[in-house]
Amino acid sequence: MGEADDRTMKARIVERAGELGFSHCGIASADRPDVVHREAFEKWVSNGDLGTMDWMERGRRKEWTPN
């Protein structure tokens, strides 16, 4: 897919999200996070800031080594 196709797809997704009642919709990169983000995430998890999102802690190793 080219850059123009990517923009069209993003616009379609955002439009459809609005139709479904979402007030906000964003598209994030699937690139692997850098070291700074990893350190911040690890600190966030270690501080217990996950609330009820236990699944994030269980799967956090996959975040950095998905293969």
BATOR-55354 format. One record per atom (N, C-alpha, C, O): residue number from 1; chain; atom name; x, y negated, z. Coordinates in pm, 1 decimal. Layout:
NUM,A,CA,X,Y,Z
...
//
This chain:
1,A,N,83.5,117.5,0.0
1,A,CA,0.0,0.0,0.0
1,A,C,87.9,-123.8,0.0
1,A,O,191.9,-127.2,65.9
2,A,N,46.5,-223.5,-72.9
2,A,CA,119.8,-347.8,-77.5
2,A,C,74.6,-443.5,30.8
2,A,O,-20.9,-416.3,103.6
3,A,N,144.1,-556.4,41.1
3,A,CA,112.1,-655.1,144.2
3,A,C,-29.5,-710.2,128.3
3,A,O,-100.3,-729.6,227.1
4,A,N,-70.4,-735.3,4.8
4,A,CA,-206.5,-785.3,-19.4
4,A,C,-310.5,-682.0,23.3
4,A,O,-413.3,-716.9,81.3
5,A,N,-283.4,-554.8,-5.9
5,A,CA,-374.5,-448.2,35.8
5,A,C,-383.8,-440.9,187.5
5,A,O,-491.7,-419.3,242.8
6,A,N,-269.5,-459.1,255.2
6,A,CA,-268.0,-457.5,401.7
6,A,C,-356.5,-568.3,457.8
6,A,O,-432.7,-546.5,551.9
7,A,N,-345.6,-688.9,398.3
7,A,CA,-427.2,-801.7,445.5
7,A,C,-575.5,-773.6,422.6
7,A,O,-658.7,-804.6,507.8
8,A,N,-608.4,-715.3,308.2
8,A,CA,-747.4,-682.5,277.4
8,A,C,-800.6,-579.4,376.4
8,A,O,-912.2,-593.0,426.6
9,A,N,-721.8,-477.4,404.2
9,A,CA,-763.5,-373.7,498.8
9,A,C,-783.5,-432.6,637.9
9,A,O,-882.0,-401.9,705.1
10,A,N,-690.3,-517.2,681.0
10,A,CA,-704.0,-581.2,812.9
10,A,C,-831.1,-663.8,819.4
10,A,O,-903.7,-658.7,918.6
11,A,N,-858.5,-740.4,713.9
11,A,CA,-979.2,-823.4,710.3
11,A,C,-1104.6,-736.8,717.0
11,A,O,-1201.3,-773.0,784.0
12,A,N,-1103.9,-624.3,649.1
12,A,CA,-1219.9,-534.2,650.8
12,A,C,-1241.0,-474.8,790.1
12,A,O,-1354.2,-462.4,836.8
13,A,N,-1130.6,-438.4,855.5
13,A,CA,-1140.0,-380.8,990.5
13,A,C,-1194.1,-484.1,1088.4
13,A,O,-1282.8,-454.2,1168.3
14,A,N,-1140.2,-606.5,1082.1
14,A,CA,-1184.6,-713.2,1172.0
14,A,C,-1332.3,-745.2,1146.7
14,A,O,-1408.8,-763.9,1241.3
15,A,N,-1371.9,-751.5,1020.5
15,A,CA,-1511.5,-778.3,986.3
15,A,C,-1602.6,-669.3,1041.6
15,A,O,-1706.7,-698.3,1100.6
16,A,N,-1562.7,-544.3,1022.1
16,A,CA,-1644.7,-431.7,1069.7
16,A,C,-1653.7,-431.6,1222.1
16,A,O,-1759.4,-402.4,1278.1
17,A,N,-1544.3,-463.9,1288.5
17,A,CA,-1546.0,-471.0,1435.1
17,A,C,-1648.9,-574.2,1481.2
17,A,O,-1722.7,-550.9,1577.0
18,A,N,-1653.1,-687.7,1412.7
18,A,CA,-1753.0,-789.6,1445.1
18,A,C,-1894.3,-739.3,1425.0
18,A,O,-1983.1,-766.2,1505.9
19,A,N,-1914.7,-666.2,1316.6
19,A,CA,-2047.0,-609.5,1289.7
19,A,C,-2089.4,-511.4,1398.9
19,A,O,-2207.9,-497.7,1429.3
20,A,N,-1991.4,-444.3,1456.7
20,A,CA,-2019.7,-346.7,1562.4
20,A,C,-2033.3,-410.4,1700.1
20,A,O,-2060.9,-341.9,1798.6
21,A,N,-2013.6,-542.4,1706.3
21,A,CA,-2035.1,-612.7,1832.5
21,A,C,-1909.5,-648.3,1909.7
21,A,O,-1918.3,-703.1,2019.6
22,A,N,-1791.2,-617.8,1853.6
22,A,CA,-1667.8,-654.5,1922.7
22,A,C,-1644.7,-804.6,1907.5
22,A,O,-1660.4,-859.3,1798.4
23,A,N,-1607.7,-870.8,2016.6
23,A,CA,-1582.8,-1014.5,2009.9
23,A,C,-1440.2,-1044.1,1963.7
23,A,O,-1412.2,-1153.2,1914.0
24,A,N,-1352.2,-949.3,1979.6
24,A,CA,-1213.4,-965.6,1937.0
24,A,C,-1164.0,-836.3,1872.4
24,A,O,-1205.4,-726.8,1910.4
25,A,N,-1076.9,-850.3,1776.5
25,A,CA,-1016.0,-734.6,1712.5
25,A,C,-877.3,-774.6,1665.3
25,A,O,-860.9,-877.8,1600.2
26,A,N,-779.1,-695.1,1697.2
26,A,CA,-642.8,-723.8,1653.2
26,A,C,-576.8,-599.5,1597.7
26,A,O,-615.3,-487.1,1629.8
27,A,N,-477.9,-620.9,1514.9
27,A,CA,-403.2,-511.5,1454.2
27,A,C,-258.9,-524.9,1502.2
27,A,O,-196.4,-629.3,1483.5
28,A,N,-207.1,-421.0,1562.9
28,A,CA,-70.5,-422.4,1615.0
28,A,C,20.7,-337.7,1528.0
28,A,O,-23.6,-244.0,1461.5
29,A,N,144.3,-371.0,1529.4
29,A,CA,244.9,-294.3,1456.9
29,A,C,263.3,-157.9,1522.9
29,A,O,247.1,-144.1,1644.1
30,A,N,296.3,-59.9,1444.5
30,A,CA,322.7,73.0,1498.6
30,A,C,472.0,96.2,1519.9
30,A,O,515.2,208.9,1543.8
31,A,N,549.9,-10.1,1511.0
31,A,CA,693.4,2.2,1532.9
31,A,C,721.5,41.0,1677.1
31,A,O,645.0,8.3,1767.8
32,A,N,832.4,111.2,1696.7
32,A,CA,874.1,150.4,1830.9
32,A,C,913.0,24.8,1910.1
32,A,O,986.0,-60.2,1859.2
33,A,N,864.6,13.0,2034.1
33,A,CA,896.8,-105.1,2115.4
33,A,C,1047.1,-116.3,2142.2
33,A,O,1118.3,-16.0,2148.0
34,A,N,1092.9,-238.9,2158.2
34,A,CA,1234.7,-258.1,2187.9
34,A,C,1260.5,-237.2,2336.5
34,A,O,1167.7,-215.1,2414.3
35,A,N,1387.6,-244.5,2374.7
35,A,CA,1429.3,-217.5,2512.2
35,A,C,1363.9,-313.3,2611.8
35,A,O,1324.9,-271.4,2720.8
36,A,N,1351.4,-440.0,2576.3
36,A,CA,1290.9,-537.0,2668.1
36,A,C,1148.4,-496.9,2701.7
36,A,O,1108.2,-501.8,2817.9
37,A,N,1071.6,-457.2,2600.9
37,A,CA,933.9,-415.8,2626.4
37,A,C,929.0,-286.7,2706.6
37,A,O,840.7,-267.9,2790.3
38,A,N,1023.1,-199.1,2680.9
38,A,CA,1025.5,-73.3,2755.8
38,A,C,1051.8,-99.2,2903.7
38,A,O,985.3,-42.1,2990.0
39,A,N,1148.6,-185.0,2932.3
39,A,CA,1180.7,-215.7,3072.3
39,A,C,1061.2,-280.1,3142.2
39,A,O,1031.2,-247.3,3257.0
40,A,N,993.4,-371.0,3073.9
40,A,CA,875.6,-436.0,3132.5
40,A,C,764.2,-334.4,3156.7
40,A,O,697.5,-338.0,3260.1
41,A,N,744.6,-243.9,3060.9
41,A,CA,641.5,-141.6,3075.5
41,A,C,674.0,-48.8,3192.0
41,A,O,586.7,-17.9,3273.2
42,A,N,799.6,-4.2,3200.5
42,A,CA,839.5,85.1,3309.4
42,A,C,820.0,18.5,3445.4
42,A,O,776.3,83.1,3540.5
43,A,N,852.2,-109.8,3454.8
43,A,CA,833.0,-183.4,3579.8
43,A,C,683.8,-192.6,3611.9
43,A,O,643.4,-174.9,3726.8
44,A,N,603.5,-219.9,3511.4
44,A,CA,459.1,-230.0,3528.5
44,A,C,402.1,-98.6,3581.5
44,A,O,319.1,-98.6,3672.4
45,A,N,447.2,13.5,3524.0
45,A,CA,400.9,145.3,3569.1
45,A,C,449.2,172.4,3710.6
45,A,O,371.5,216.9,3795.1
46,A,N,577.9,145.8,3737.6
46,A,CA,635.8,170.8,3870.1
46,A,C,567.7,89.1,3979.4
46,A,O,557.5,133.9,4093.6
47,A,N,521.3,-30.7,3944.5
47,A,CA,451.9,-116.3,4041.9
47,A,C,309.9,-69.4,4069.5
47,A,O,242.9,-123.0,4157.8
48,A,N,263.7,29.5,3995.3
48,A,CA,128.5,80.0,4015.0
48,A,C,21.3,-8.8,3954.3
48,A,O,-94.5,-5.0,3995.7
49,A,N,60.6,-89.2,3855.3
49,A,CA,-33.1,-183.2,3794.3
49,A,C,-124.4,-118.5,3689.8
49,A,O,-194.2,-189.0,3616.9
50,A,N,-124.3,12.5,3682.1
50,A,CA,-205.8,84.5,3583.9
50,A,C,-353.9,87.5,3617.7
50,A,O,-437.9,111.9,3531.1
51,A,N,-385.0,62.6,3743.2
51,A,CA,-525.3,74.4,3783.4
51,A,C,-570.7,218.4,3766.8
51,A,O,-510.7,309.7,3823.5
52,A,N,-676.6,239.2,3689.1
52,A,CA,-730.2,374.1,3668.5
52,A,C,-679.9,438.3,3539.1
52,A,O,-733.7,539.7,3494.5
53,A,N,-577.1,379.0,3479.6
53,A,CA,-526.0,431.3,3351.8
53,A,C,-413.1,533.5,3374.6
53,A,O,-302.2,516.0,3324.2
54,A,N,-441.6,638.2,3449.5
54,A,CA,-341.6,741.0,3480.6
54,A,C,-282.7,804.7,3355.7
54,A,O,-166.9,846.5,3356.0
55,A,N,-361.1,812.4,3249.6
55,A,CA,-315.8,874.3,3125.8
55,A,C,-193.6,803.1,3070.2
55,A,O,-113.1,865.6,3001.2
56,A,N,-177.1,674.2,3098.1
56,A,CA,-60.6,600.9,3047.6
56,A,C,67.3,650.2,3113.4
56,A,O,170.7,663.1,3047.8
57,A,N,60.2,677.7,3242.3
57,A,CA,178.3,728.3,3311.8
57,A,C,211.7,870.2,3266.4
57,A,O,328.4,903.4,3245.9
58,A,N,109.9,953.0,3250.8
58,A,CA,133.4,1091.2,3207.8
58,A,C,197.3,1096.7,3069.1
58,A,O,280.0,1184.0,3042.6
59,A,N,160.0,1005.1,2981.1
59,A,CA,210.2,1010.3,2844.6
59,A,C,319.8,910.0,2813.4
59,A,O,354.5,891.5,2696.8
60,A,N,375.1,845.0,2914.9
60,A,CA,468.1,735.2,2886.1
60,A,C,596.3,778.9,2819.6
60,A,O,656.0,698.5,2748.1
61,A,N,642.1,899.8,2838.3
61,A,CA,763.9,945.9,2769.9
61,A,C,742.4,950.4,2618.5
61,A,O,835.2,925.6,2541.5
62,A,N,620.9,981.9,2576.6
62,A,CA,588.2,986.2,2434.6
62,A,C,598.3,848.3,2369.6
62,A,O,624.6,836.7,2249.9
63,A,N,577.0,744.6,2449.8
63,A,CA,583.4,608.1,2397.2
63,A,C,721.2,577.4,2339.2
63,A,O,733.0,501.7,2242.9
64,A,N,823.4,635.2,2397.1
64,A,CA,960.7,602.0,2356.6
64,A,C,1023.1,708.9,2268.2
64,A,O,1116.6,680.6,2193.5
65,A,N,972.9,830.1,2275.9
65,A,CA,1023.9,938.5,2191.5
65,A,C,905.6,1018.0,2137.7
65,A,O,878.6,1129.0,2183.6
66,A,N,835.0,960.5,2040.0
66,A,CA,710.9,1023.8,1993.3
66,A,C,729.3,1155.3,1920.4
66,A,O,632.6,1230.0,1905.8
67,A,N,847.3,1186.5,1874.9
67,A,CA,865.4,1311.8,1798.5
67,A,C,873.7,1425.0,1892.4
67,A,O,888.9,1539.5,1850.0
//
